[in-house]
Amino acid sequence: MCFSDARFAYGPFPPHWVPRQYLETYFAQHRLDPLLIANTTVEDLSRVPSDEASDKWKLTLRKYDKLRGVDVWWEEVFDAVAIANGHYSVPYIPPVKGLEAYVEKYPGRVVHSKYFRSASVYRSKKVLVVGNSASGYDITNEVATVARAPVYQSRRHQGRWDGDAPPAGIAWKPVITEYRPEKNNGQILFADGSCLDDDDVDTVIYCTGYRPSFPFWNAATNGHELYDYDNNKLAGNYWHTFFPDYPNLAVVGMPRTLTFRSFEYQAVAIARLWAGRASTPLPPSASSGGGRRNAWKRCGGAGPGSMTSGGRASTAATCWSTSGSCSTLRGSGR
């Protein structure tokens, strides 16, 4: 969980302020502040036809002027755009039979890990955590120190940090199959036929991740949606980064395994592609499948970092966000 030139001196579950401080320090040390337009929302991203080799991109931007109390709107045109807006803002809760009625009847009983700030809120409470990936594991163990035992954890499968038995104060449950709001003041049914009633659960915390969101993408102007929600993947994309249909558009941040390091490798690949500093072009179509991808590797492509294109991007905009706010980072393809 670090960039290649700055070690991250912490374990796998740091407090939230540690990675934030790490990123702020990294940004300051590389003197990137002059390139940043903060507190600015990208309202629209549209392709603009051009006589050059690639079309350009028009950004519609909005920034609140505190002095005048109004929103200031403006447009800028760029040769290339890298989208790095983050994908940890729109909570995802999987559909479960009866969940909507349960939430309506018992407002506030079901929450998402996005809004988790402190375990102290759940002191002496009866808690059910749904999910056992990073956030589920972290929150379950933190809540177990203050909540009424046991803290229940609903799991689809054994997690990478799980042992053969749950730790003290934690009880494992299988996936939830149904919510029954009218029974026993709110009953929760699990896949093994067991259930929890209102005297077992005060709060359900869903640690089930987020949905990618590109609200600024103008699908009507750009030809198609950027993200395929039915198949849960970028549309017409290559290596989670490039778009053969849009050679001057890229996305950073979709792979979620190595986080900062994988984002860095994506940035390197994008810079080389747009600067024309490699010998092998991208495959002509992302829909060509594994055969074309393997053939491209055999002909000399060592991976995304060795890709190239014919032109050079002179101005580029990077759309990125932290804590839900969107900012624009200007730069050049180098």
Backbone hydrogen bonds in HBPLUS format (Angstrom, degrees):
<---DONOR---> <-ACCEPTOR-->    atom                        ^
c    i                          cat <-CA-CA->   ^        H-A-AA   ^      H-
h    n   atom  resd res      DA  || num        DHA   H-A  angle D-A-AA Bond
n    s   type  num  typ     dist DA aas  dist angle  dist       angle   num
A0006-ALA N   A0003-PHE O   3.31 MM   3  5.49 172.3  2.32 112.5 113.5     1
A0010-TYR N   A0008-PHE O   2.89 MM   2  5.81 133.4  2.11 109.4  95.1     2
A0018-VAL N   A0015-PRO O   3.02 MM   3  5.69 153.5  2.09 120.1 127.6     3
A0021-GLN N   A0017-TRP O   2.96 MM   4  6.00 157.1  2.01 139.0 144.9     4
A0022-TYR N   A0018-VAL O   2.93 MM   4  6.15 152.7  2.01 148.0 156.5     5
A0023-LEU N   A0019-PRO O   2.95 MM   4  6.15 160.6  1.98 149.2 152.3     6
A0024-GLU N   A0020-ARG O   2.99 MM   4  6.23 164.8  2.02 152.4 156.7     7
A0025-THR N   A0021-GLN O   2.93 MM   4  6.00 160.3  1.96 148.0 153.3     8
A0026-TYR N   A0022-TYR O   2.96 MM   4  6.12 159.7  2.00 146.4 152.5     9
A0027-PHE N   A0023-LEU O   2.92 MM   4  6.06 160.6  1.96 150.5 155.5    10
A0028-ALA N   A0024-GLU O   3.02 MM   4  6.21 157.9  2.07 144.9 150.6    11
A0029-GLN N   A0025-THR O   2.88 MM   4  6.05 164.6  1.90 155.6 159.7    12
A0030-HIS N   A0026-TYR O   3.20 MM   4  6.34 145.3  2.32 143.0 150.7    13
A0032-LEU N   A0027-PHE O   3.37 MM   5  5.86 169.7  2.38 159.6 162.1    14
A0031-ARG N   A0028-ALA O   3.00 MM   3  5.02 159.4  2.04 105.7 111.4    15
A0035-LEU N   A0032-LEU O   2.93 MM   3  5.55 150.5  2.02 120.6 129.6    16
A0036-LEU N   A0033-ASP O   3.03 MM   3  5.26 165.7  2.05 115.9 120.5    17
A0330-ARG N   A0035-LEU O   2.91 MM 295  5.19 165.7  1.93 153.0 152.6    18
A0037-ILE N   A0328-THR O   2.88 MM 291  5.25 154.5  1.95 160.2 167.4    19
A0328-THR N   A0037-ILE O   3.22 MM 291  5.25 164.5  2.24 142.2 145.8    20
A0040-THR N   A0326-CYS O   3.06 MM 286  5.67 124.6  2.38 151.7 166.9    21
A0041-THR N   A0062-ARG O   2.85 MM  21  5.18 164.6  1.88 159.1 158.8    22
A0062-ARG N   A0041-THR O   2.93 MM  21  5.18 145.3  2.05 145.2 154.9    23
A0043-GLU N   A0060-THR O   2.79 MM  17  5.45 145.3  1.91 155.9 165.6    24
A0060-THR N   A0044-ASP O   2.90 MM  16  4.94 163.8  1.93 142.5 146.0    25
A0045-LEU N   A0216-PHE O   2.79 MM 171  5.66 135.4  1.99 156.1 144.6    26
A0218-ASN N   A0045-LEU O   3.30 MM 173  5.87 162.7  2.34 151.9 147.8    27
A0046-SER N   A0058-LYS O   3.02 MM  12  5.26 167.2  2.04 149.9 153.5    28
A0058-LYS N   A0046-SER O   2.75 MM  12  5.26 172.2  1.76 164.8 165.3    29
A0048-VAL N   A0056-LYS O   2.71 MM   8  5.01 172.7  1.71 141.2 141.2    30
A0056-LYS N   A0048-VAL O   2.93 MM   8  5.01 147.1  2.04 159.7 154.9    31
A0057-TRP N   A0078-PHE O   2.87 MM  21  5.24 164.0  1.90 156.9 161.3    32
A0078-PHE N   A0057-TRP O   2.78 MM  21  5.24 160.3  1.82 151.1 157.3    33
A0059-LEU N   A0076-GLU O   2.77 MM  17  5.33 168.4  1.78 167.4 168.9    34
A0076-GLU N   A0059-LEU O   2.99 MM  17  5.33 150.9  2.07 145.0 154.3    35
A0061-LEU N   A0074-TRP O   2.80 MM  13  5.41 173.9  1.80 172.6 173.6    36
A0074-TRP N   A0061-LEU O   3.05 MM  13  5.41 152.8  2.12 142.8 147.6    37
A0063-LYS N   A0072-VAL O   2.91 MM   9  5.21 154.4  1.98 144.7 153.2    38
A0072-VAL N   A0063-LYS O   2.74 MM   9  5.21 170.3  1.74 149.3 152.9    39
A0065-ASP N   A0070-VAL O   2.75 MM   5  5.42 173.5  1.75 168.2 169.0    40
A0069-GLY N   A0065-ASP O   2.72 MM   4  5.58 130.8  1.96 145.3 161.0    41
A0070-VAL N   A0065-ASP O   3.31 MM   5  5.42 139.0  2.49 138.5 143.6    42
A0079-ASP N   A0315-THR O   3.17 MM 236  5.42 131.2  2.42 126.1 138.9    43
A0080-ALA N   A0315-THR O   3.23 MM 235  6.57 133.2  2.47 146.8 156.8    44
A0317-ALA N   A0080-ALA O   2.97 MM 237  6.48 152.0  2.05 145.9 152.2    45
A0081-VAL N   A0248-ASN O   3.01 MM 167  6.48 155.5  2.08 155.6 161.6    46
A0250-ALA N   A0081-VAL O   3.04 MM 169  6.52 145.7  2.16 153.4 158.7    47
A0082-ALA N   A0317-ALA O   2.89 MM 235  6.30 157.0  1.94 151.2 158.9    48
A0319-CYS N   A0082-ALA O   2.96 MM 237  6.44 143.7  2.10 148.6 160.1    49
A0083-ILE N   A0250-ALA O   2.74 MM 167  6.13 166.4  1.76 155.8 153.6    50
A0252-VAL N   A0083-ILE O   2.86 MM 169  6.10 164.0  1.89 152.9 154.1    51
A0084-ALA N   A0319-CYS O   2.50 MM 235  5.40 153.9  1.56 158.7 167.0    52
A0211-ARG N   A0090-VAL O   2.84 MM 121  5.53 159.4  1.88 161.0 168.0    53
A0092-TYR N   A0209-GLY O   2.94 MM 117  5.55 158.3  1.99 139.4 132.6    54
A0099-LEU N   A0096-VAL O   3.06 MM   3  5.50 167.0  2.08 137.8 137.6    55
A0179-TYR N   A0097-LYS O   2.76 MM  82  6.17 158.7  1.81 157.6 165.2    56
A0102-TYR N   A0098-GLY O   2.98 MM   4  6.09 150.4  2.07 146.5 155.6    57
A0103-VAL N   A0099-LEU O   2.88 MM   4  6.14 159.7  1.92 156.7 161.0    58
A0104-GLU N   A0100-GLU O   2.99 MM   4  6.17 156.3  2.04 145.9 152.6    59
A0105-LYS N   A0101-ALA O   2.97 MM   4  6.09 152.3  2.05 143.5 150.5    60
A0106-TYR N   A0102-TYR O   2.87 MM   4  5.95 150.1  1.96 146.1 154.6    61
A0109-ARG N   A0106-TYR O   3.19 MM   3  5.83 161.6  2.22 138.8 140.3    62
A0204-VAL N   A0109-ARG O   2.76 MM  95  6.12 161.8  1.80 162.7 166.1    63
A0111-VAL N   A0204-VAL O   2.88 MM  93  6.23 166.4  1.90 171.9 175.6    64
A0206-TYR N   A0111-VAL O   2.85 MM  95  6.20 174.0  1.86 152.8 153.3    65
A0115-TYR N   A0112-HIS O   3.05 MM   3  6.03 158.1  2.10 129.5 132.4    66
A0113-SER N   A0206-TYR O   2.88 MM  93  5.87 152.4  1.95 160.1 152.3    67
A0116-PHE N   A0113-SER O   3.03 MM   3  5.01 166.0  2.05 108.5 112.1    68
A0122-TYR N   A0119-ALA O   2.90 MM   3  5.61 153.9  1.97 121.3 128.4    69
A0123-ARG N   A0120-SER O   3.23 MM   3  5.24 159.7  2.27 112.6 110.7    70
A0125-LYS N   A0122-TYR O   3.01 MM   3  5.04 165.4  2.03 124.1 123.3    71
A0124-SER N   A0146-VAL O   2.97 MM  22  6.26 168.5  1.98 136.1 135.3    72
A0148-ARG N   A0125-LYS O   2.80 MM  23  5.42 159.4  1.84 140.1 146.6    73
A0202-ASP N   A0126-LYS O   2.60 MM  76  4.99 173.0  1.61 139.5 141.8    74
A0203-THR N   A0126-LYS O   3.19 MM  77  6.60 153.2  2.27 157.5 162.4    75
A0152-TYR N   A0127-VAL O   3.03 MM  25  6.36 149.1  2.13 164.0 159.1    76
A0128-LEU N   A0203-THR O   2.94 MM  75  6.31 157.4  1.99 160.3 167.0    77
A0205-ILE N   A0128-LEU O   2.80 MM  77  6.23 159.6  1.84 158.6 165.7    78
A0129-VAL N   A0152-TYR O   2.73 MM  23  6.11 168.1  1.75 155.5 156.5    79
A0154-SER N   A0129-VAL O   2.74 MM  25  6.17 156.8  1.79 159.2 167.0    80
A0130-VAL N   A0205-ILE O   2.84 MM  75  6.09 166.7  1.85 154.4 155.8    81
A0207-CYS N   A0130-VAL O   2.75 MM  77  5.63 163.3  1.77 156.1 161.4    82
A0131-GLY N   A0154-SER O   2.90 MM  23  5.90 169.1  1.91 160.1 163.2    83
A0137-TYR N   A0133-SER O   2.79 MM   4  5.81 165.4  1.81 163.3 166.6    84
A0138-ASP N   A0134-ALA O   2.98 MM   4  6.09 166.4  2.00 149.8 154.2    85
A0139-ILE N   A0135-SER O   2.87 MM   4  5.89 173.9  1.87 153.5 155.6    86
A0140-THR N   A0136-GLY O   3.00 MM   4  5.88 158.5  2.05 140.3 147.1    87
A0141-ASN N   A0137-TYR O   3.19 MM   4  6.29 169.2  2.21 148.8 151.4    88
A0142-GLU N   A0138-ASP O   3.03 MM   4  6.21 149.2  2.12 144.1 153.4    89
A0143-VAL N   A0139-ILE O   2.80 MM   4  5.85 170.8  1.81 156.3 158.9    90
A0144-ALA N   A0140-THR O   2.99 MM   4  6.03 148.0  2.10 141.8 150.8    91
A0145-THR N   A0142-GLU O   3.26 MM   3  5.72 156.8  2.32 108.4 114.9    92
A0146-VAL N   A0143-VAL O   3.00 MM   3  5.68 161.7  2.04 120.8 126.2    93
A0147-ALA N   A0143-VAL O   2.85 MM   4  5.74 165.6  1.87 171.6 174.8    94
A0151-VAL N   A0169-GLY O   2.86 MM  18  6.23 163.0  1.89 148.2 148.1    95
A0171-ALA N   A0151-VAL O   2.98 MM  20  6.10 159.9  2.02 138.2 141.6    96
A0153-GLN N   A0171-ALA O   2.89 MM  18  6.21 150.7  1.98 158.5 161.6    97
A0173-LYS N   A0153-GLN O   2.81 MM  20  5.77 155.6  1.87 147.7 143.0    98
A0155-ARG N   A0173-LYS O   2.82 MM  18  6.21 158.6  1.86 161.3 162.3    99
A0162-ASP N   A0159-GLY O   3.18 MM   3  5.15 158.6  2.23 102.2 108.8   100
A0170-ILE N   A0167-PRO O   3.17 MM   3  5.71 150.4  2.26 142.5 140.2   101
A0191-ALA N   A0175-VAL O   2.94 MM  16  5.71 143.4  2.08 163.5 172.6   102
A0177-THR N   A0189-LEU O   2.91 MM  12  5.80 158.2  1.96 140.4 147.7   103
A0178-GLU N   A0189-LEU O   3.40 MM  11  5.16 159.4  2.45 135.1 132.2   104
A0189-LEU N   A0178-GLU O   2.84 MM  11  5.16 174.2  1.84 165.0 165.5   105
A0180-ARG N   A0187-GLN O   2.69 MM   7  4.89 169.5  1.70 160.4 159.3   106
A0183-LYS N   A0180-ARG O   3.23 MM   3  5.64 160.9  2.26 113.5 119.3   107
A0187-GLN N   A0180-ARG O   2.90 MM   7  4.89 172.2  1.90 130.6 130.2   108
A0186-GLY N   A0183-LYS O   2.93 MM   3  5.52 137.6  2.12 115.8 126.8   109
A0188-ILE N   A0196-LEU O   2.80 MM   8  5.16 159.2  1.84 152.8 160.0   110
A0196-LEU N   A0188-ILE O   2.89 MM   8  5.16 148.5  1.99 140.5 150.9   111
A0190-PHE N   A0194-SER O   2.91 MM   4  5.50 164.1  1.94 167.1 163.6   112
A0193-GLY N   A0190-PHE O   2.98 MM   3  5.50 161.0  2.01 120.9 123.6   113
A0200-ASP N   A0197-ASP O   2.89 MM   3  5.33 159.6  1.93 114.6 120.7   114
A0217-TRP N   A0214-PHE O   3.14 MM   3  5.65 161.4  2.18 117.4 122.9   115
A0222-ASN N   A0218-ASN O   2.88 MM   4  5.96 159.3  1.93 155.4 162.4   116
A0223-GLY N   A0219-ALA O   2.97 MM   4  5.67 126.4  2.26 140.6 145.9   117
A0235-ALA N   A0226-LEU O   2.92 MM   9  5.43 174.4  1.93 132.8 134.7   118
A0228-ASP N   A0233-LYS O   2.76 MM   5  5.38 162.7  1.79 164.7 167.0   119
A0232-ASN N   A0228-ASP O   2.76 MM   4  5.65 109.5  2.26 136.4 156.2   120
A0233-LYS N   A0228-ASP O   3.13 MM   5  5.38 155.3  2.20 137.5 144.4   121
A0238-TYR N   A0242-PHE O   2.75 MM   4  5.01 149.1  1.84 144.6 149.4   122
A0241-THR N   A0238-TYR O   3.10 MM   3  5.91 166.3  2.12 121.6 125.9   123
A0242-PHE N   A0238-TYR O   2.98 MM   4  5.01 162.8  2.01 154.6 150.1   124
A0251-VAL N   A0241-THR O   2.89 MM  10  4.78 150.1  1.98 132.7 142.1   125
A0246-TYR N   A0243-PHE O   2.77 MM   3  5.02 137.7  1.94 108.3 121.7   126
A0249-LEU N   A0246-TYR O   3.08 MM   3  5.43 145.4  2.20 128.7 124.4   127
A0261-ARG N   A0258-LEU O   3.15 MM   3  5.57 137.1  2.35 148.0 135.6   128
A0263-PHE N   A0259-THR O   2.89 MM   4  6.10 156.5  1.95 160.2 167.9   129
A0264-GLU N   A0260-PHE O   2.91 MM   4  6.13 150.3  2.00 144.7 152.6   130
A0265-TYR N   A0261-ARG O   3.03 MM   4  6.37 157.2  2.08 148.6 154.0   131
A0266-GLN N   A0262-SER O   2.97 MM   4  6.21 152.1  2.05 144.1 151.7   132
A0267-ALA N   A0263-PHE O   2.94 MM   4  6.23 156.8  2.00 147.5 153.6   133
A0268-VAL N   A0264-GLU O   2.94 MM   4  6.27 154.2  2.01 151.5 158.4   134
A0269-ALA N   A0265-TYR O   3.00 MM   4  6.21 162.4  2.03 148.0 152.4   135
A0270-ILE N   A0266-GLN O   2.90 MM   4  6.16 160.9  1.94 154.4 159.6   136
A0271-ALA N   A0267-ALA O   2.95 MM   4  6.12 164.2  1.97 148.8 153.1   137
A0272-ARG N   A0268-VAL O   3.00 MM   4  6.23 160.8  2.04 151.3 156.2   138
A0273-LEU N   A0269-ALA O   2.91 MM   4  6.07 158.2  1.96 147.7 154.4   139
A0274-TRP N   A0270-ILE O   2.95 MM   4  6.13 172.9  1.95 160.0 160.5   140
A0275-ALA N   A0271-ALA O   2.94 MM   4  5.89 137.8  2.13 138.7 150.0   141
A0276-GLY N   A0272-ARG O   3.05 MM   4  5.97 119.3  2.43 138.9 149.9   142
A0277-ARG N   A0272-ARG O   3.19 MM   5  5.18 164.5  2.21 144.4 148.0   143
A0276-GLY N   A0273-LEU O   3.38 MM   3  5.44 152.9  2.45  98.6 106.2   144
A0313-ALA N   A0274-TRP O   3.27 MM  39  5.67 147.2  2.38 132.8 142.0   145
A0308-THR N   A0280-THR O   3.05 MM  28  5.78 121.7  2.41 134.5 138.9   146
A0288-SER N   A0285-SER O   3.33 MM   3  5.58 164.2  2.36 109.5 111.1   147
A0293-ARG N   A0289-GLY O   3.22 MM   4  6.45 157.4  2.27 145.6 152.5   148
A0294-ASN N   A0290-GLY O   2.78 MM   4  5.94 161.4  1.81 156.7 160.1   149
A0295-ALA N   A0291-GLY O   2.95 MM   4  6.14 157.6  2.00 146.0 152.7   150
A0296-TRP N   A0292-ARG O   2.89 MM   4  6.05 150.3  1.98 143.2 151.4   151
A0297-LYS N   A0293-ARG O   3.03 MM   4  6.37 146.5  2.15 141.4 150.2   152
A0298-ARG N   A0294-ASN O   2.92 MM   4  6.24 157.9  1.97 150.3 156.0   153
A0299-CYS N   A0295-ALA O   3.07 MM   4  6.27 140.8  2.23 143.2 152.7   154
A0301-GLY N   A0296-TRP O   3.30 MM   5  5.99 156.4  2.36 148.9 146.4   155
A0300-GLY N   A0297-LYS O   3.07 MM   3  5.55 162.2  2.10 113.0 117.0   156
A0306-SER N   A0303-GLY O   2.98 MM   3  5.78 170.4  1.99 129.7 132.9   157
A0307-MET N   A0304-PRO O   3.30 MM   3  5.57 160.4  2.34 120.1 118.0   158
A0316-ALA N   A0331-GLY O   2.88 MM  15  5.34 151.6  1.96 159.6 152.1   159
A0331-GLY N   A0316-ALA O   3.09 MM  15  5.34 141.5  2.24 156.8 153.6   160
A0318-THR N   A0329-LEU O   2.78 MM  11  4.91 157.1  1.83 148.0 154.9   161
A0329-LEU N   A0318-THR O   2.83 MM  11  4.91 163.7  1.85 146.0 151.4   162
A0320-TRP N   A0327-SER O   3.12 MM   7  5.51 167.7  2.14 150.0 153.5   163
A0327-SER N   A0320-TRP O   2.71 MM   7  5.51 175.4  1.71 173.6 173.0   164
A0322-THR N   A0325-SER O   3.15 MM   3  5.66 134.0  2.38 147.4 158.5   165
A0325-SER N   A0322-THR O   3.13 MM   3  5.66 159.5  2.17 127.1 125.3   166
